[in-house]
């Protein structure tokens, strides 16, 4: 097929759907997110062993969790800005090195201050690349599939966290807790090399920021195999959400243009409460399970159970998010809160306790799978990196607060039922915020592409 005149790459992506190039990019993002999820999760499953090895108090590890989350927050803020200016590819590779190297250096950590510094530095990279990876994946997906591909990319993070529990159950008794960091550091550095060699730049980013780049023409040929795209074709990326001209503004100020101000504020609030719900429970779940009388090996595996069922939650909800928007996640908040409260019931059997952990994973980790998939629906490609990253900053703030508060609650020997009531409150709050976001989305952002945007390229 020959084309004449400017070629709209957004329209081309809508027409071809999720093709080979998109699958390749999403697959690389998925593998990178496995490395990120593993390196993020190992500190959780290693904590009981660290507490015993270093003979320290839980609140000391609470500060390690909190400082790691602050690093995640700094990375989310800085890397989003970087991705919209220097590109998704460069930012993702830099971030993978940024979290992989400190994880490997943890082999030589000897005390809490050293561990705290390494987790902070690693957190900057781990936090920075997550929203950029979602922006990259959604840049290659048609609008009708953006939530789905974002959830699928996010599932890589969950798979990585799940692996930590299985690896810890075998590696810690045999080789000690530092073996977890050796595995994570090596895998991350291998992924950084693979990304450097194979990851392409976002095709929409190039069309918007570097339309004369020779890499753009090469990517278009991969996007449209079998179609004749003449040399010298001018590539554009027309986005119906960019009618206000966000691509010509400062990305941050564009987040508050018109109705997007309400959307951005609600998204920031959603990310905050989602993180409070997820990290309050996930950071301390092995310790909570041990206090409830569960064996150490089972307690280590409980975090994997939590995130395995979270995978199911993400797979269940992703297509509903594409079809129905933010309202799809409200049910998870309504159901997840009471489940958490029930988890704190004294005297329940181990089987029932593990069942509640599994159901909580479906809802709470399922909500976490949803928030990024929701965020990408509110921003055009020109500001998507900044939009998702800015919301992630508030998620990281919640992630910093939750484990510190949890550490103090556990140190004060708060009854488990009271602890779980506190844990349930943010989960219930996400349902209320989800309703507000749904109203804003349906009124202003549920944009359908006009026929002209999705028409076949003109024949020459």
Number of C-alpha atoms within 10 A of each C-alpha: 13 11 16 13 12 13 19 20 22 26 25 20 23 19 17 14 17 19 16 14 18 22 15 16 21 25 16 22 27 27 20 28 29 27 31 31 25 28 31 25 24 24 23 23 31 23 21 20 16 20 14 10 11 11 9 13 12 22 19 17 23 23 20 25 29 26 25 29 31 25 27 31 30 22 30 33 24 18 29 31 23 18 27 22 16 13 21 26 20 16 22 28 21 18 25 27 21 24 30 29 19 22 29 25 15 21 16 10 15 10 11 16 13 15 22 21 18 23 28 26 22 30 32 25 31 32 33 34 31 31 33 30 27 30 32 31 29 27 24 27 24 20 21 16 20 26 32 24 27 30 28 24 29 27 25 24 27 28 23 26 28 27 21 27 28 18 18 22 18 12 16 17 11 10 11 15 22 20 19 25 22 16 16 26 25 16 19 27 20 16 22 22 14 14 22 15 9 12 20 19 17 21 26 26 25 22 22 17 15 15 18 15 11 10 14 21 22 11 17 18 14 15 22 18 13 9 13 11 17 12 7 10 14 15 23 17 24 19 20 15 19 17 10 12 12 20 17 11 13 12 20 14 11 22 24 14 15 11 14 18 14 16 25 22 14 18 27 21 19 29 28 23 24 31 27 26 31 27 25 27 26 24 24 23 21 27 20 18 21 16 14 18 12 19 14 17 17 18 25 27 22 25 29 26 24 28 29 21 23 28 25 16 25 26 19 13 20 26 19 16 24 20 12 14 23 27 21 22 29 21 15 23 26 17 18 26 26 17 22 28 20 17 21 20 15 11 9 13 13 15 9 12 19 20 16 20 23 21 20 28 30 28 30 34 29 28 32 25 30 27 26 24 31 28 27 25 24 24 25 22 27 27 28 28 30 30 28 30 32 25 26 32 27 23 30 30 22 26 30 27 22 27 28 23 17 23 23 15 18 19 12 10 10 13 13 18 16 13 21 22 18 17 22 24 19 22 29 22 19 28 27 15 20 24 16 17 23 21 15 18 23 14 11 14 19 15 15 11 15 10 9 9 19 17 13 13 19 11 8 8
